[in-house]
Amino acid sequence: MAQVLSDRRDVQFVLNEQLQIGDLCKSERYGDLNTKTFDLFMNEARALATKELLPTREESDRVGATWDDGNVTVPPSFHRAYKLFREGEWLTIADDIEVGGQGMPQVLAFASLELFAAANMAFSIYTMLGHGAGKLIEVYGSELQKKMFLGKVYSGEWGGTMCLTEPEAGSDVGALTTTAVKNEDGTYNITGNKIFISAADHDLVDNVVHPVLARIEGDPAGTSGISIFLVPKYWVNEDGTTGDYNNVYVDRIEEKMGIHASATCSVQFGAKGPCRGLLLGEERKGMRIMFHMMNEERLNVGVQGLGSASAAFLLALNYARERVQGKEILKSRDPEAKGATIINHPDVRRMLIQMKAYVEGLRSLNYYTGYCMDKVVTSESDEEKSLYQGIVDLLTPICKGYTTEKSVLVCNDAIQTYGGYGFTKEYPVEQLARDTKILTIYEGTTGIQAADLLGRKLGMQKGQVFMKFLEQINATIAKGKELEATKALAENLEKAVIKFSETAMSVGKAAASEKVLAAFGHATPFMEVMGDIVLGWMHLWRATVAAPMVEKGKKDLAFYKGQMETARYFINVMLPITFGKMDSILALDDAAVAIDDASFGG
């Protein structure tokens, strides 16, 4: 049976051959685990995604989430899937066993999320946000708050959200108007409206716990005056039991382009009576606390994008192998020639190998970032922990911004591969394209990720994180030069990395000068360039692993040859385009920021 979610062999290759995650079992944290356990885990994740989640995708898109007087109902098919998700403890894959987690490496959490998102992205949103809210309680909650909330949130009995956005503030969180007034019992009355809140209400759970950003009465304006509160739909008593309705009212769910089964809600706190919340962490530390969840979700969103792209590519590949249309070019004038499957047409092959290059490169990027997170918690030296944490921080905007943008591109190419059929609801790629677009927007738009990369991440530790990151790439290049099969690829990537270093230095310097506006006008192209460079690195890394297997004539020869050809395509065909992008950035033309508003027309 053709695969339709992710390529099992490629997933195994990245985990076991490229990253060699079995080495994590040498650490104290994962010492009780082994590669056989990891393989069994991934088999179970694939079975759940394929047998239970995938069958809900079309139906849930058609039915959607529905609203009735403040209450949200999810598609009927979600209930069995969610029950099995809870029973399998899939919500807390990489969390400590002591708090109800499975204690698995983060890289496996990403690998399983790829499958779940590929099967049904809308479903994965409910579980993703529930975990994120639970992690805030685990890390920042008081012992009493953990006792009250954590077990039920981490088990999936209760849901969770992330409540930042307001109608007027948008991405400018510091401009929020939601207020918190302290009561005599230490609780706070919360008043305000939030919009675009995913999973704010649904009938999969008995209660929803909202981490809400608000300003305590009298605190200063801007982000420095923001605190964060736990605001449940139904009040939670100190013994963990639920009490009265807490006046958290969902007044509508948005009608969206995609993810119709995901309840994206507008929420009123305190509009229909007192709404109480509990301070999470310290006063005026709300943004720092919320960013713990935001960074988690940004990485998860990147993996969701990978899942969509993977599913779209495999569907297009399967279709191209079956769809007969036209004749092969070399036989186009032969009246006796039979029709060819479209995978034999050069432009279809171009789209397929480009999709393959993006999907496999993005898989390596996102899994590698998860692996770095595992190295942070398993490394014995502070220096090594700092190295890997720095790489995670640096790659977060790339994982989120670059991955999601390329996932949209892959979905578009999948539709193009299908031709007119791809634009119809008869085939699933049109839904994937609709669902995937939101990933470039929520948890911070692509522009916000690019600004974060240029304005914050590039200069971390006075640029030392970036330099150590380049050292990792250069180490792979050095290895690539040692192998005859990858020598030319390594040399071509090296040229790109040298120019990228120059580009990063130039735009980083401009961002700290009077040319700051022009620099940030090129922030998104710079993030795309860095993503291209990282994928070039990932493909060279893959090729250095595959080349000896090809030379030895190992089994799965077609797979390993595919790695070599895909690396060759990305580095020799796609990466040269990046040189032009870097020339554009280095020129630092300021037309985008210099043009008068009136000159835009309209």
Secondary structure, DSSP 8 states (H G I E B T S, - for coil): ---SS--HHHHHIIIIIIS-GGGGGGSSTTTT--HHHHHHHHHHHHHHIIIIIGGGHHHHHHH--EEETTEEE--THHHHHHHHHHHTTGGGTTS-GGGT-----HHHHHHHHHHHHHH-HHHHHHHHHHHHHHHHHHHH--HHHIIIIIHHHHTTSSEE--B---TTTTT-GGG---EEEE-TTS-EEEEEEEEEEETSS-TTSS-EEEEEEEEETT--SSGGGEEEEEEESEEE-TTS-EEEE--EEEEEE---SS-TTS-EEEEEESTTS--EEEE-SSTT-HHHHHHHHHHHHHHHHHHHHHHHHHHHHHHHHHHHHH-B-S--GGGTT-TT----BGGGSHHHHHHHHHHHHHHHHHHHHHHHHHHHHHHHHH-SSHHHHHHHHHHHHHHHHIIIIIHHHHHHHHHHHHHHHHGGGGGSTTSTHHHHHHHHHGGGTTTS-HHHHHHHIIIIITTGGGGHHHHHHHHHHHHHHHHHHHSTTTHHHHHHHHHHHHHHHHHHHHHHHHHTSTTHHHHHHTHHHHHHHHHHHHHHHHHHHHHHHHHHHHHTT-SSHHHHHHHHHHHHHIIIIIHHHHHHHHHHHHHT--HHHHS-GGGG--
